Amino acid sequence: MAEVTIEGRGDFERALKKFRMQCKKEGIVKKFKERQRYTKPSQKRREKAKRRKKG
């Protein structure tokens, strides 16, 4: 779980950037987008094979 604490009068923009980087590193946004719609298992296999072939 991504978590960022701001101490005192810390810079909110810097904390937000740090939070976004943590979310990206943990793959939270990617998982969320994948779970928005149901993807059939056969489609997942095709996409996986396509990525593997691509490089």
KAZINOR-V763262 format. One record per residue. N is the residue number from 1. RES is the residue in three letters. PHI is phi in degrees with one decimal (NA if undefined). NEAR is the number of other C-alpha atoms within 8 Angstrom. Layout:
N | RES | PHI | NEAR
N | RES | PHI | NEAR
This chain:
1 | MET | NA | 2
2 | ALA | -74.1 | 7
3 | GLU | -149.7 | 6
4 | VAL | -133.5 | 7
5 | THR | -111.4 | 5
6 | ILE | -109.5 | 9
7 | GLU | -96.8 | 5
8 | GLY | 60.1 | 4
9 | ARG | -101.2 | 5
10 | GLY | -63.1 | 7
11 | ASP | -78.7 | 7
12 | PHE | -64.0 | 7
13 | GLU | -60.9 | 6
14 | ARG | -65.8 | 7
15 | ALA | -65.6 | 12
16 | LEU | -64.2 | 8
17 | LYS | -62.6 | 8
18 | LYS | -63.9 | 9
19 | PHE | -63.7 | 11
20 | ARG | -61.2 | 8
21 | MET | -64.3 | 8
22 | GLN | -64.8 | 10
23 | CYS | -61.5 | 11
24 | LYS | -64.9 | 10
25 | LYS | -63.9 | 7
26 | GLU | -81.9 | 7
27 | GLY | 78.6 | 8
28 | ILE | -64.5 | 9
29 | VAL | -65.6 | 8
30 | LYS | -61.8 | 8
31 | LYS | -62.8 | 8
32 | PHE | -60.5 | 8
33 | LYS | -64.5 | 8
34 | GLU | -65.6 | 8
35 | ARG | -87.4 | 7
36 | GLN | -67.5 | 6
37 | ARG | -129.9 | 6
38 | TYR | -79.1 | 6
39 | THR | -118.0 | 6
40 | LYS | -63.6 | 6
41 | PRO | -56.4 | 6
42 | SER | -64.4 | 6
43 | GLN | -66.3 | 8
44 | LYS | -61.4 | 9
45 | ARG | -63.9 | 8
46 | ARG | -62.1 | 8
47 | GLU | -65.0 | 8
48 | LYS | -64.7 | 8
49 | ALA | -65.1 | 8
50 | LYS | -63.9 | 8
51 | ARG | -65.6 | 8
52 | ARG | -63.7 | 7
53 | LYS | -67.3 | 6
54 | LYS | -65.7 | 5
55 | GLY | 136.3 | 4
